[in-house]
């Protein structure tokens, strides 16, 4: 599995995968008119901004046979690192890609705490994070600019390298 640092050349592929992932994972969780409507444009703008330079985030990309198979985006925040995105091509879930990306994210965080936010109704992702040692920290409501709200959970991993935690290679998010 080839994992590399993402670049501006990955913008389109990452935005498209991000959109496919949300449309698959969040059907029934987010409003369908949002998923079918402005989501693709929103993701394209987000990734153009992030990968144009000037951002402190770090993009990890997994190359697949037909393009980007998965990615993770990390944002350093002092003593913590936000795992802002971890997405795997929907047809490749449970292939081990998600687990590898999570281990690389933990390694990248080093001694800092790694954390993420996940929609409370995204039970598959929650199960994945808990299988990989994520600890639930808090719950809150996030309001989207489009006018809807969702319940969100925060999970974290204490600052340590992933090689100190048992590997689980049969699952992906």
N, C-alpha and C positions, 0 to 999 in steps of 0.2 A: 504494500500500500504506500503510495507516494504522497507524503504530506510536505507541503512547502508554504512559504510565506506568500500570501496573496498580494497582487499588485493591481494597479489601475486597469490593466488588461483583463482582469477578472470581473469587472463591474457588471457587465451585462449578464454573464452566466450566474454570478452570485445573486443578483437581483431576481432573476428568473427562478432559480432554485428556492430562494426565500419565499417568493410568491406561491409556488407549487406546494411547498411545505405547509404554509399557513392555510391554503385552500383545502388541503387534506386534513391536517391536524385540528383545525379550528372550525370545521363545519359543525353546526349545531351549538357552537360556543360563542362565536362572533356572528353578528348579523350577516345573513347571506348576501344582501345587497352590497355590503361593504366588501366582502370577499370577492364577489363577482365584479365589483365596480372599481373604486379608486385604489384598491390595494396594490395592483401592479405598478401604477404610476408612483405611489408613495414609496414603494421599495426601490424603484429605479432612482428616484431623487435621493433617497437615503444613501444608497451605495455609491452614487456619483459623488456626493459630498464627502463621504468617508474615505473614498479611495483616491480622491483628487489631490490629496496631500494636506498637511496642516493638522491632521487629527492624530491623537496620541494612541489610537487603537492599533491592535495587531491582528491581522487576518491570517488564519490558518486554513489552507485549502487542501482537500483530498482530490487528487485527479482520478477520474474514472475513465473507462474506455471511450465514453461518449461525451466527455467534458467533466465538469465539476460534480463529484459524487457526494460531497459534503463540505461543510465549512464551519468554523467557529470564529467569533470576533470577541477579542478581549480588550477591556478598557482599564488601564491602571487608575486607581483612585487612592493614592496614598498608601495606607497599610492594607488595602483591599484591592482585588482585581475583579471587575464585573465581567462575567461571561455573558455578554449581551445577546449573543446568538449562538446556537448550536443546531445546525440543520443538516439532515441527510436526505438525499434523493428518496422520495416516498417509496419507490420500488426496491430500494436497497436497505430499508430499515431491518434491523435484527441481523445485519451482516457483520457487525463488529466495528463499523466505521464510527459510530457515535461514541463507543467506549474508547477507541483510540484517540479521537478528538478530545474527549474529556481528560484523558491522561496527559495529553500534550498541553492542554489548558492548565492543568494542575502543575505540571512541570514549569510552564511559563510563569505562573504565579510565584513559584519558589516558596519563600518563607511567608509570603503574604497570604491572607485568607482569600479564597476564591468564592464568589457568590453569584447567584443568578436569580432571576424572577421567572416564575412559570404560572400560567393560568391555572387556577384551582380546578377547573373542570377538565384539564388536559391530563387525565389519569394515566395515560400511557407514558408520558414524559415524567410524571411524578414517580411512577414505579421504576423507571429507568434510573433517575437520579438517586432514589433511595437504595436501589440495588448496588449503586456505585458509591455508597457511603455518604450521600448528601444528608445534611441535618436541617430539618425545618426550623427556621428562625422566627418568622413573623408572617402575618397575613394583612393585606391592605386592599383597598379598592383603587383601581386605575381608571381614570376617565380619559377616553380617546377624544381627540379634537373633533371627531365626527359626531360626538354627542352621546355615545353609549359608554357604559361602565362594565368592568369585569373584576371579579375577585382574583387576587394574585397572591401567591405564596413565595416567600424567599427561602432558598436553600443555600447552605454554605459548606465548604470543606476547609478545615483549619489549615494553616500554612505549613505544608510539608510536601515533600516530593511524592508523586503518585506511586513510585516503586515501593513505598512502605505500606501500600494498601493492596489487598488481594485483587488480581485482575479478573475481570469477568468479560470474556471476549465474545460471547454468543449473543449479545444484545446491542442494539443501537437506538438512538432516539430519533 
